[in-house]
Each structure stands twice: as C-alpha cells, then as structure tokens.
Amino acid sequence: MTEDRTSKRPADHSDPVDGDEIEEENAELTHTDEQGNVQMVDVGSKPDTSRRAEARGKIRLSESTIEAIRGDEIEKGDVLATARVGAVQAVKHTWETIPMCHQIPITNVDTEFDVRDDRVVLTVAVETTGKTGCEMEALEGVTTGLNVVWDMVKAAEKDDDGQYPGTSIRDVEVVSKEKRTLESGE
C-alpha cells in the first residue's frame, strides 16, 4: 500500500472519520520546498481579488446554561457580546497564530449567533480584497468565538467534579468561499 504524502495515511482515498476523499497522492504541497522545508507561498504576482469566506461551528451546552445566556444571567457578563469581540479580534490576528497565513486587509467581519435549546451555533463571515483567501480567518473567528463562549459559561457547565461532561465544540467548517476578480477602476 502506498502512503499519501498529504495526510500520512494509507492512500486508499477514504477517511475513517467522515468518508471524505483524501487528496490525490501526487498533489503538490505549496507550503514546502523540494527538501520538505516549510515556506510561505509567494502571492506577490497574483491579482487582487474580492474574497469572502464563511465558517460555522457549534458549542454544546446544558439547557440551563442556554437559558442563562438567553436571560443574560451569566456572572461574567454578556456571553454573546464578549464572544463577538473575541471572534473579530481573532480574525484580525489570524496571521499571528497560523504560521503560514499572510497578513491580509480585512474589509468586513460579520458574526451571527443562533442560540438553540442545547447549543450555540456561531457563523463568521470574513471579507477582504487581496491576493489570498480569508477562510483561515473565518475559521479562527469561529473557534475563538466558541472558546470565548466556553470561558464565559464554564462555571455553569462544570459538574460536581469540576469536569465538562456535556460541553463540546464541534463541527467547525468552512461553509463557503467566494472569489471575484476586480474590474479596472474598482
């Protein structure tokens, strides 16, 4: 059996976790040189384009915690407002935490919370005009925003042993990405 260089798993093209296909064995790795050294991709010659990426994830919480969020009864303060600030800050600082991300000009960040009976779903949309995409920024916004929610409600979520048996962050994914070449004069 051959080995897949992109994932270090057998190249049977099946994913044991969710069934998605694995990249082809001969796919080019853009962030490494011929010797396998990590390098940042040179995007200098690429044209500026308008880009948008949207990511989503959820945090599972107890029903009592959800009710406390809805009623603004969490001791630390307004959970969603604080998580929104954290998500936006994370978007703006993605290049500092993801080693091969370029620093890009963020032109807009939208955050949307959907508070359900047993979870909070966070969607973050990021827009930029530049030479590279913004999906990592959207993902960073979602993961940090959900981590802020956890931090804000952890006292309510702990069990008698100080553990979090029902709390989890799940299903973080890029739901869409768009790229539009700019017309002259834009």
N, C-alpha and C positions, 0 to 999 in steps of 0.2 A: 504494500500500500504506500502511495506517495504521500508526502507531507505538504500541507497547504502553508505557504510562507506567510500569509496574512493573518492566520489565526493559530498556528502551531497545533492544529487538529488534523486528523486524517482527512484527506481530500475526497471524502465520499459525498460532499456537497449537501449534507444535511446537518441541521443544527439540532443537537439533542435537547435544547431548551424550548425552542418555539417553531422549529421546522423551516425557518427561513433559509434560503440558499446562501452558501458561503461564496465569496468572490472566487473567480477563476484562478487556478494555480499560477498562471503566468501574469497575473495583474501586476502592474508597475506600482511600486511603493514610492510615493512622491516625496516623502519626508526623510528618505535615507539616500546616501550616495552609494557608489559601487562597492565600497568597503563595509557598508552597513552602518556608517556613522549617521547620527541624526542631524538633520539640517532643516532650516526654514525654507519653504518654497519661495522662489523669487517671482513675485507677481507684478514687478515693475512694468513689464511690457503689455500687460493686459489692459483692455479699455475699461474706463469707469462704467459701471452699470448700476442701475437702481435694483436693490435687492431687499427681499423680505423673507423672514423665516418665522415660523410659529411652532412652539413646542408646548407640550402639555404633560402634566403628571398629577398624581394624587397622593394625599396622605390619609390613611385610615385612622379614625379616631372613635372614641366611645360616644354613644348618643348623648350622654350628659355633658361631655366636652363640647360637642356640637351645639347643644342648647346654650351653654355658657358663652360660646363665640357669638351666636346669634343675639344673645341678650347683653353683649358687651360686659360680661361678668368675670372675665379673666383678670386675676390680680395684676399681672404685668402691664395690662393696658389693652388697647385696640389691636387685636391679633392681625386682622387683615390689613389695616393701615401700615402696621410695622412690617409685615411680610412684603407688602407692595414696595416700600422703601428699600428693603433688603434685595428684592428681585432687581429693581432698577440699578442699584449700586453694583450688584454682581454683573449685570450686563455691561456696564461701563468699565469694569475692571477685569473682564474675561482674559484679555491678553496678558495680565499679570499672573494668572493662575493656571492657564493652559499653555504649556511651554512653546508650542509651535504656532500659536494663534498670532495673527498680525493685529496691531492696534488699528482699529478702524473707526471712522467717524460715525457715531450713532446719530441718526436723524430723528428716530422716534422709538419709544417703547410703550407698548400697551400691555396692561395686566388685567386679567379677568378671573375672578374667583366665583366658583359655583359651589355653594355650601349645601351639601346633601345630608341625608339622615345619618350616614356613617363615615363621611369623608369630606374633604375639601379638595376640589379639583382646581388647579391653577393653570391657566394658559397665558403664555408670554409671547407676544409678537414683537419682533425687532426689525427696524428698517435702517438701511444705510445706502449711501451712494459711494461706490468704490470698486476696488479690483478683486475683492474676495468676499465670500458669503458671510452670513451672520447667524448660521444655525447653532454654532457653539455658544454664541452669546445668548440665544434664546434658551438653550438647554441649561446654561449656567444660571440664568434668571429663574427658571423653574426650580432647579434643585436647591438653590439658595433660598428662594421664597418659601419652599416647603420646609426646609430646615429651620427657617425663622418661625414658621407656624409651630413646629415641634418644640422649639425652645420656649415659645410663649406659653404653651399649654402643658409643658412636661409635668408640672406639679399636679395637674388634674388627671393626667394619664397614668401616673405611676401606680402600681399595685402596692399591697402591704409590704412586699419585699423590696420595693424600690425599682422594680423592673417595668418594662413596657410590653406586656404580652400581646396587646391588641393593636399597638401603634406601628405603622409601617409606611414608608414611602415607596410607591410602586408606579409602574407603567409610565416612566419618563420616556418621552419620544418626540421626535420631530414629526409634526403632522403635516407641514407643508413648507416648501421653499420656492421662491419665485425670483426670476432674474429677467430684467428688461434692459436692453441696450438703450442708452440715452441718444436721443436725436440731437443734431447740432443745434446749439442755442439753448438747450435745457440746463 
